[in-house]
């Protein structure tokens, strides 16, 4: 068994929350820019452009978190701290997906620049 370096373990452990923070920053920045530039009225198939972009970014981030989850899901052969790091990384990836879906729901419920 080999030891995992601290930076690699730290990034693996917090990969879910990091993706969530990037998602959060992007969707609110994009919405703010769209409101400032007057893009909130643009529609595609009857749905606002802001909602489309937020949906696309949420799907991409969710796909990335699914990859993280399946790559880090705990297996029975790992033991000790490696098992804890993998289990915690998988749990934080699931929590990040729930947080991103909660954020994205606002795009469907509330007007972009309301």
C-alpha positions as CSV (number, residue, x, y, z in Angstrom):
1,X,0.0,0.0,0.0
2,X,1.4,3.4,-0.9
3,X,0.7,6.7,0.7
4,X,-1.3,9.4,-1.1
5,X,0.2,12.9,-1.2
6,X,-1.6,15.6,0.7
7,X,-2.4,17.8,-2.3
8,X,-3.8,14.9,-4.3
9,X,-5.9,13.7,-1.3
10,X,-7.1,17.3,-0.6
11,X,-8.2,17.9,-4.2
12,X,-9.9,14.5,-4.4
13,X,-11.7,15.1,-1.1
14,X,-12.9,18.5,-2.0
15,X,-13.5,18.0,-5.7
16,X,-17.3,18.0,-5.3
17,X,-17.5,21.3,-3.4
18,X,-15.0,22.9,-5.8
19,X,-17.2,22.0,-8.8
20,X,-20.2,23.3,-6.9
21,X,-18.4,26.7,-6.2
22,X,-17.4,27.1,-9.8
23,X,-21.0,26.3,-10.9
24,X,-22.4,28.7,-8.4
25,X,-20.0,31.5,-9.4
26,X,-20.6,30.9,-13.1
27,X,-24.4,30.9,-13.1
28,X,-24.7,34.0,-10.9
29,X,-22.1,35.8,-12.9
30,X,-23.7,34.9,-16.2
31,X,-27.1,35.9,-14.9
32,X,-25.8,39.3,-13.8
33,X,-24.0,39.9,-17.1
34,X,-27.1,38.9,-19.0
35,X,-29.3,41.3,-17.0
36,X,-26.8,44.1,-17.4
37,X,-26.6,43.6,-21.1
38,X,-30.3,43.1,-21.7
39,X,-30.0,39.5,-22.8
40,X,-32.7,38.3,-20.4
41,X,-35.4,38.9,-23.0
42,X,-33.9,36.6,-25.6
43,X,-35.7,33.3,-25.9
44,X,-35.0,30.0,-27.7
45,X,-38.0,27.6,-28.1
46,X,-39.9,29.8,-25.7
47,X,-37.4,29.5,-22.9
48,X,-35.0,32.2,-21.9
49,X,-31.4,32.1,-22.9
50,X,-30.3,32.4,-19.2
51,X,-32.3,29.3,-18.3
52,X,-30.8,27.4,-21.2
53,X,-27.3,28.3,-20.2
54,X,-27.9,27.5,-16.6
55,X,-29.4,24.1,-17.6
56,X,-26.4,23.3,-19.8
57,X,-23.8,24.3,-17.2
58,X,-25.7,22.3,-14.5
59,X,-25.8,19.2,-16.8
60,X,-22.1,19.5,-17.5
61,X,-21.2,20.0,-13.8
62,X,-23.5,17.1,-12.8
63,X,-21.7,14.9,-15.4
64,X,-18.4,15.9,-13.9
65,X,-19.5,15.1,-10.4
66,X,-20.9,11.7,-11.6
67,X,-17.5,11.0,-12.9
68,X,-15.9,12.0,-9.6
69,X,-18.5,9.9,-7.7
70,X,-17.9,6.7,-9.7
71,X,-14.1,7.2,-9.7
72,X,-14.0,7.7,-6.0
73,X,-16.7,5.4,-4.8
74,X,-15.3,3.3,-2.0
75,X,-14.3,-0.2,-2.6
76,X,-13.8,-3.0,-0.1
77,X,-10.1,-3.4,-0.8
78,X,-9.1,0.1,0.3
79,X,-8.6,0.5,4.0
80,X,-7.8,3.1,6.6
81,X,-7.5,6.7,5.5
82,X,-7.8,5.8,1.8
83,X,-11.3,4.4,2.4
84,X,-12.3,7.4,4.4
85,X,-11.1,9.8,1.7
86,X,-12.9,8.0,-1.0
87,X,-16.1,7.7,1.0
88,X,-16.1,11.3,2.0
89,X,-15.3,12.5,-1.6
90,X,-18.2,10.5,-2.9
91,X,-20.6,11.8,-0.3
92,X,-19.5,15.4,-0.9
93,X,-20.0,14.9,-4.7
94,X,-23.6,13.8,-4.0
95,X,-24.2,16.8,-1.8
96,X,-22.7,19.1,-4.4
97,X,-25.1,17.7,-7.0
98,X,-28.1,18.4,-4.7
99,X,-26.8,21.9,-4.1
100,X,-26.4,22.5,-7.9
101,X,-29.9,21.2,-8.6
102,X,-31.3,23.5,-5.9
103,X,-29.6,26.5,-7.5
104,X,-30.7,25.6,-11.0
105,X,-34.3,25.3,-9.9
106,X,-34.4,29.0,-9.3
107,X,-33.7,29.6,-13.0
108,X,-36.9,27.7,-13.9
109,X,-39.1,29.3,-11.2
110,X,-38.0,32.9,-10.9
111,X,-37.5,35.3,-13.8
112,X,-33.9,35.9,-14.6
113,X,-33.8,39.6,-13.8
114,X,-37.0,39.8,-11.7
